[in-house]
């Protein structure tokens, strides 16, 4: 999918998403990352939802967003509540969605000048088996 939402100002824009990679500005990222208007952490430690811990989200909290978009890969899944609890305590809104949906939503919220951070997991995972 190609995304190309433009707005004034020099801030990070997600320009494209394909399975296992995201293009931020002119850079193609293939590992999990954080992005906000003025911040790009290109190699964020958790590479899958199973690896995500509360301490990883401290970087998000330090950016003081009003909302976190957590892109969890190609299949919808949720982290344990204890992982997200520190952000809830700081009154940071959290939306958990697939990574492609988080990419689209980030650009919309950023264009509205919202204080948004997207934490995007790119490792391809198999869907949970029931």
VORO-943735 format. One record per atom (N, C-alpha, C): residue number from 1; x, y, z; chain; atom name. Coordinates in nm, 2 decimals. Example, Ala and Ser with C-alpha at 12.3 -4.5 7.8 and 13.67 -1.06 7.14 Angstrom:
% VORO-943735
1 1.32 -0.57 0.78 A N $
1 1.23 -0.45 0.78 A CA $
1 1.32 -0.33 0.78 A C $
2 1.28 -0.22 0.71 A N $
2 1.37 -0.11 0.71 A CA $
2 1.29 0.00 0.79 A C $
END
This chain:
% VORO-943735
1 0.08 -0.12 0.00 A N $
1 0.00 0.00 0.00 A CA $
1 0.09 0.12 0.00 A C $
2 0.06 0.22 -0.08 A N $
2 0.13 0.34 -0.08 A CA $
2 0.05 0.45 -0.01 A C $
3 0.12 0.52 0.08 A N $
3 0.06 0.63 0.15 A CA $
3 0.13 0.76 0.12 A C $
4 0.06 0.87 0.10 A N $
4 0.13 0.99 0.07 A CA $
4 0.05 1.12 0.12 A C $
5 0.02 1.12 0.25 A N $
5 -0.04 1.24 0.31 A CA $
5 0.06 1.34 0.33 A C $
6 0.04 1.47 0.29 A N $
6 0.14 1.57 0.30 A CA $
6 0.08 1.68 0.40 A C $
7 0.17 1.75 0.47 A N $
7 0.13 1.86 0.55 A CA $
7 0.25 1.95 0.57 A C $
8 0.22 2.07 0.61 A N $
8 0.33 2.17 0.63 A CA $
8 0.42 2.13 0.75 A C $
9 0.54 2.18 0.74 A N $
9 0.63 2.16 0.86 A CA $
9 0.72 2.04 0.83 A C $
10 0.83 2.04 0.90 A N $
10 0.93 1.93 0.88 A CA $
10 0.91 1.83 0.99 A C $
11 0.82 1.74 0.97 A N $
11 0.80 1.63 1.07 A CA $
11 0.80 1.50 0.99 A C $
12 0.82 1.39 1.06 A N $
12 0.82 1.26 1.00 A CA $
12 0.68 1.22 0.95 A C $
13 0.69 1.16 0.83 A N $
13 0.57 1.11 0.76 A CA $
13 0.59 0.97 0.72 A C $
14 0.49 0.89 0.74 A N $
14 0.50 0.75 0.69 A CA $
14 0.45 0.75 0.55 A C $
15 0.54 0.72 0.46 A N $
15 0.51 0.73 0.31 A CA $
15 0.47 0.60 0.25 A C $
16 0.49 0.48 0.32 A N $
16 0.45 0.36 0.26 A CA $
16 0.46 0.24 0.35 A C $
17 0.38 0.14 0.33 A N $
17 0.38 0.02 0.41 A CA $
17 0.37 -0.10 0.32 A C $
18 0.46 -0.20 0.34 A N $
18 0.45 -0.33 0.28 A CA $
18 0.48 -0.43 0.39 A C $
19 0.44 -0.55 0.37 A N $
19 0.46 -0.65 0.47 A CA $
19 0.61 -0.66 0.51 A C $
20 0.63 -0.63 0.63 A N $
20 0.77 -0.64 0.69 A CA $
20 0.85 -0.51 0.67 A C $
21 0.80 -0.41 0.61 A N $
21 0.87 -0.28 0.60 A CA $
21 0.78 -0.16 0.60 A C $
22 0.84 -0.05 0.64 A N $
22 0.77 0.08 0.64 A CA $
22 0.87 0.18 0.59 A C $
23 0.82 0.27 0.51 A N $
23 0.90 0.38 0.46 A CA $
23 0.86 0.51 0.54 A C $
24 0.95 0.56 0.62 A N $
24 0.93 0.69 0.69 A CA $
24 1.02 0.79 0.62 A C $
25 0.96 0.90 0.57 A N $
25 1.02 1.00 0.49 A CA $
25 1.09 0.92 0.37 A C $
26 1.22 0.92 0.36 A N $
26 1.28 0.85 0.25 A CA $
26 1.36 0.73 0.30 A C $
27 1.33 0.68 0.42 A N $
27 1.41 0.57 0.48 A CA $
27 1.32 0.45 0.49 A C $
28 1.36 0.34 0.44 A N $
28 1.29 0.21 0.45 A CA $
28 1.34 0.14 0.58 A C $
29 1.24 0.11 0.67 A N $
29 1.27 0.04 0.80 A CA $
29 1.22 -0.10 0.79 A C $
30 1.30 -0.19 0.84 A N $
30 1.26 -0.33 0.84 A CA $
30 1.26 -0.39 0.98 A C $
31 1.29 -0.31 1.08 A N $
31 1.29 -0.35 1.22 A CA $
31 1.19 -0.26 1.29 A C $
32 1.14 -0.31 1.41 A N $
32 1.05 -0.23 1.49 A CA $
32 1.11 -0.09 1.51 A C $
33 1.02 0.01 1.52 A N $
33 1.06 0.15 1.55 A CA $
33 0.95 0.23 1.61 A C $
34 1.00 0.35 1.66 A N $
34 0.91 0.45 1.72 A CA $
34 0.91 0.57 1.62 A C $
35 0.80 0.63 1.60 A N $
35 0.80 0.76 1.52 A CA $
35 0.70 0.85 1.59 A C $
36 0.75 0.98 1.59 A N $
36 0.67 1.09 1.64 A CA $
36 0.70 1.21 1.54 A C $
37 0.63 1.32 1.55 A N $
37 0.66 1.43 1.46 A CA $
37 0.80 1.46 1.44 A C $
38 0.88 1.47 1.55 A N $
38 1.02 1.52 1.55 A CA $
38 1.11 1.41 1.59 A C $
39 1.07 1.28 1.62 A N $
39 1.15 1.18 1.67 A CA $
39 1.14 1.05 1.59 A C $
40 1.25 0.99 1.56 A N $
40 1.25 0.86 1.49 A CA $
40 1.35 0.77 1.56 A C $
41 1.30 0.66 1.63 A N $
41 1.39 0.57 1.69 A CA $
41 1.39 0.45 1.60 A C $
42 1.49 0.43 1.52 A N $
42 1.49 0.34 1.41 A CA $
42 1.51 0.19 1.44 A C $
43 1.55 0.16 1.56 A N $
43 1.57 0.02 1.59 A CA $
43 1.52 0.00 1.74 A C $
44 1.39 0.00 1.75 A N $
44 1.33 -0.01 1.88 A CA $
44 1.34 -0.16 1.93 A C $
45 1.38 -0.19 2.05 A N $
45 1.42 -0.33 2.09 A CA $
45 1.31 -0.44 2.07 A C $
46 1.19 -0.42 2.10 A N $
46 1.10 -0.54 2.08 A CA $
46 1.07 -0.56 1.94 A C $
47 1.10 -0.68 1.89 A N $
47 1.07 -0.71 1.75 A CA $
47 0.94 -0.79 1.73 A C $
48 0.88 -0.82 1.84 A N $
48 0.75 -0.89 1.83 A CA $
48 0.66 -0.85 1.95 A C $
49 0.54 -0.88 1.94 A N $
49 0.45 -0.85 2.06 A CA $
49 0.49 -0.93 2.18 A C $
50 0.53 -1.05 2.15 A N $
50 0.58 -1.14 2.26 A CA $
50 0.70 -1.08 2.34 A C $
51 0.78 -1.00 2.27 A N $
51 0.90 -0.94 2.34 A CA $
51 0.87 -0.81 2.40 A C $
52 0.75 -0.75 2.38 A N $
52 0.72 -0.62 2.43 A CA $
52 0.70 -0.62 2.59 A C $
53 0.77 -0.53 2.65 A N $
53 0.77 -0.52 2.80 A CA $
53 0.74 -0.37 2.84 A C $
54 0.69 -0.35 2.96 A N $
54 0.66 -0.22 3.00 A CA $
54 0.78 -0.13 2.99 A C $
55 0.90 -0.18 3.02 A N $
55 1.02 -0.09 3.01 A CA $
55 1.04 -0.04 2.86 A C $
56 1.00 -0.11 2.76 A N $
56 1.01 -0.06 2.63 A CA $
56 0.93 0.06 2.60 A C $
57 0.81 0.06 2.67 A N $
57 0.72 0.17 2.65 A CA $
57 0.76 0.30 2.73 A C $
58 0.87 0.29 2.81 A N $
58 0.92 0.41 2.88 A CA $
58 0.97 0.51 2.78 A C $
59 1.03 0.47 2.67 A N $
59 1.07 0.56 2.56 A CA $
59 0.95 0.64 2.51 A C $
60 0.83 0.57 2.50 A N $
60 0.71 0.64 2.45 A CA $
60 0.67 0.74 2.55 A C $
61 0.66 0.70 2.68 A N $
61 0.62 0.79 2.79 A CA $
61 0.70 0.91 2.79 A C $
62 0.83 0.90 2.77 A N $
62 0.93 1.01 2.78 A CA $
62 0.90 1.11 2.67 A C $
63 0.83 1.07 2.56 A N $
63 0.80 1.17 2.45 A CA $
63 0.67 1.24 2.48 A C $
64 0.60 1.21 2.59 A N $
64 0.48 1.28 2.64 A CA $
64 0.37 1.29 2.53 A C $
65 0.33 1.18 2.47 A N $
65 0.22 1.19 2.37 A CA $
65 0.09 1.19 2.44 A C $
66 -0.01 1.23 2.36 A N $
66 -0.15 1.22 2.41 A CA $
66 -0.20 1.08 2.37 A C $
67 -0.14 1.02 2.27 A N $
67 -0.19 0.89 2.22 A CA $
67 -0.07 0.81 2.17 A C $
68 -0.07 0.68 2.20 A N $
68 0.02 0.58 2.14 A CA $
68 -0.06 0.50 2.04 A C $
69 -0.01 0.48 1.92 A N $
69 -0.06 0.38 1.83 A CA $
69 0.04 0.27 1.83 A C $
70 -0.01 0.15 1.88 A N $
70 0.08 0.03 1.88 A CA $
70 0.04 -0.06 1.77 A C $
71 0.13 -0.06 1.67 A N $
71 0.11 -0.15 1.55 A CA $
71 0.17 -0.29 1.59 A C $
72 0.09 -0.39 1.59 A N $
72 0.13 -0.52 1.64 A CA $
72 0.17 -0.62 1.54 A C $
73 0.18 -0.58 1.41 A N $
73 0.21 -0.67 1.30 A CA $
73 0.09 -0.69 1.21 A C $
74 0.09 -0.81 1.15 A N $
74 -0.01 -0.83 1.05 A CA $
74 -0.14 -0.89 1.10 A C $
75 -0.14 -0.93 1.23 A N $
75 -0.27 -0.99 1.29 A CA $
75 -0.29 -0.92 1.42 A C $
76 -0.42 -0.88 1.44 A N $
76 -0.46 -0.81 1.56 A CA $
76 -0.44 -0.90 1.69 A C $
77 -0.37 -0.84 1.78 A N $
77 -0.35 -0.91 1.91 A CA $
77 -0.32 -0.80 2.01 A C $
78 -0.33 -0.83 2.14 A N $
78 -0.32 -0.73 2.24 A CA $
78 -0.21 -0.78 2.34 A C $
79 -0.13 -0.68 2.39 A N $
79 -0.03 -0.71 2.49 A CA $
79 -0.10 -0.73 2.63 A C $
80 -0.04 -0.79 2.72 A N $
80 -0.10 -0.80 2.86 A CA $
80 -0.12 -0.67 2.92 A C $
81 -0.23 -0.65 2.99 A N $
81 -0.26 -0.52 3.05 A CA $
81 -0.14 -0.46 3.14 A C $
82 -0.07 -0.55 3.20 A N $
82 0.04 -0.50 3.28 A CA $
82 0.15 -0.43 3.20 A C $
83 0.16 -0.46 3.07 A N $
83 0.26 -0.40 2.99 A CA $
83 0.22 -0.25 2.96 A C $
84 0.09 -0.23 2.94 A N $
84 0.04 -0.10 2.91 A CA $
84 0.01 -0.01 3.03 A C $
85 0.00 -0.07 3.15 A N $
85 -0.04 0.00 3.27 A CA $
85 0.04 0.13 3.30 A C $
86 0.17 0.13 3.28 A N $
86 0.24 0.26 3.30 A CA $
86 0.20 0.37 3.22 A C $
87 0.16 0.34 3.09 A N $
87 0.11 0.45 3.01 A CA $
87 -0.03 0.49 3.05 A C $
88 -0.12 0.40 3.09 A N $
88 -0.25 0.44 3.14 A CA $
88 -0.23 0.53 3.27 A C $
89 -0.14 0.49 3.35 A N $
89 -0.12 0.57 3.47 A CA $
89 -0.08 0.72 3.44 A C $
90 -0.01 0.74 3.33 A N $
90 0.03 0.87 3.28 A CA $
90 -0.08 0.93 3.19 A C $
91 -0.19 0.87 3.18 A N $
91 -0.31 0.92 3.11 A CA $
91 -0.27 0.94 2.96 A C $
92 -0.20 0.84 2.91 A N $
92 -0.16 0.84 2.76 A CA $
92 -0.26 0.74 2.70 A C $
93 -0.34 0.78 2.60 A N $
93 -0.43 0.70 2.53 A CA $
93 -0.35 0.59 2.45 A C $
94 -0.41 0.47 2.44 A N $
94 -0.34 0.37 2.37 A CA $
94 -0.44 0.30 2.27 A C $
95 -0.40 0.29 2.15 A N $
95 -0.48 0.22 2.05 A CA $
95 -0.39 0.11 1.99 A C $
96 -0.44 -0.01 2.00 A N $
96 -0.37 -0.13 1.95 A CA $
96 -0.43 -0.17 1.82 A C $
97 -0.35 -0.19 1.72 A N $
97 -0.41 -0.22 1.59 A CA $
97 -0.30 -0.29 1.50 A C $
98 -0.34 -0.33 1.39 A N $
98 -0.24 -0.39 1.30 A CA $
98 -0.14 -0.28 1.25 A C $
99 -0.02 -0.32 1.21 A N $
99 0.08 -0.22 1.18 A CA $
99 0.03 -0.13 1.06 A C $
100 -0.03 -0.19 0.96 A N $
100 -0.07 -0.11 0.84 A CA $
100 -0.18 -0.01 0.89 A C $
101 -0.27 -0.04 0.97 A N $
101 -0.37 0.05 1.03 A CA $
101 -0.30 0.16 1.11 A C $
102 -0.20 0.12 1.19 A N $
102 -0.13 0.22 1.27 A CA $
102 -0.06 0.32 1.18 A C $
103 0.00 0.28 1.07 A N $
103 0.06 0.37 0.97 A CA $
103 -0.04 0.47 0.92 A C $
104 -0.15 0.43 0.88 A N $
104 -0.25 0.52 0.82 A CA $
104 -0.30 0.62 0.93 A C $
105 -0.33 0.56 1.05 A N $
105 -0.38 0.65 1.16 A CA $
105 -0.28 0.75 1.20 A C $
106 -0.15 0.71 1.21 A N $
106 -0.04 0.80 1.25 A CA $
106 -0.04 0.93 1.16 A C $
107 -0.05 0.91 1.03 A N $
107 -0.04 1.02 0.94 A CA $
107 -0.16 1.11 0.95 A C $
108 -0.28 1.06 0.98 A N $
108 -0.40 1.14 1.00 A CA $
108 -0.38 1.22 1.12 A C $
109 -0.35 1.16 1.24 A N $
109 -0.33 1.23 1.36 A CA $
109 -0.22 1.33 1.36 A C $
110 -0.11 1.30 1.29 A N $
110 0.00 1.39 1.28 A CA $
110 -0.04 1.51 1.20 A C $
111 -0.12 1.49 1.09 A N $
111 -0.16 1.60 1.01 A CA $
111 -0.26 1.69 1.09 A C $
112 -0.32 1.64 1.19 A N $
112 -0.41 1.72 1.28 A CA $
112 -0.33 1.79 1.39 A C $
113 -0.20 1.77 1.39 A N $
113 -0.11 1.83 1.49 A CA $
113 -0.13 1.77 1.63 A C $
114 -0.17 1.64 1.63 A N $
114 -0.19 1.57 1.76 A CA $
114 -0.06 1.52 1.81 A C $
115 -0.04 1.51 1.94 A N $
115 0.09 1.46 1.99 A CA $
115 0.07 1.30 1.99 A C $
116 0.11 1.25 1.88 A N $
116 0.10 1.10 1.86 A CA $
116 0.24 1.04 1.84 A C $
117 0.25 0.92 1.90 A N $
117 0.37 0.83 1.88 A CA $
117 0.31 0.70 1.82 A C $
118 0.38 0.65 1.72 A N $
118 0.35 0.52 1.67 A CA $
118 0.47 0.43 1.70 A C $
119 0.43 0.32 1.77 A N $
119 0.53 0.21 1.80 A CA $
119 0.49 0.10 1.71 A C $
120 0.58 0.07 1.61 A N $
120 0.54 -0.03 1.51 A CA $
120 0.63 -0.15 1.51 A C $
121 0.57 -0.26 1.53 A N $
121 0.64 -0.39 1.53 A CA $
121 0.63 -0.45 1.39 A C $
122 0.74 -0.49 1.33 A N $
122 0.75 -0.53 1.19 A CA $
122 0.77 -0.68 1.18 A C $
123 0.81 -0.75 1.28 A N $
123 0.84 -0.89 1.26 A CA $
123 0.71 -0.96 1.22 A C $
124 0.72 -1.04 1.12 A N $
124 0.61 -1.12 1.07 A CA $
124 0.58 -1.24 1.16 A C $
125 0.46 -1.24 1.21 A N $
125 0.43 -1.35 1.30 A CA $
125 0.31 -1.43 1.24 A C $
126 0.31 -1.55 1.28 A N $
126 0.19 -1.64 1.24 A CA $
126 0.07 -1.60 1.33 A C $
127 -0.05 -1.61 1.27 A N $
127 -0.17 -1.58 1.35 A CA $
127 -0.18 -1.68 1.47 A C $
128 -0.24 -1.64 1.58 A N $
128 -0.26 -1.74 1.69 A CA $
128 -0.34 -1.86 1.64 A C $
129 -0.30 -1.97 1.68 A N $
129 -0.38 -2.09 1.65 A CA $
129 -0.48 -2.12 1.76 A C $
130 -0.60 -2.16 1.73 A N $
130 -0.70 -2.19 1.83 A CA $
130 -0.73 -2.34 1.83 A C $
END
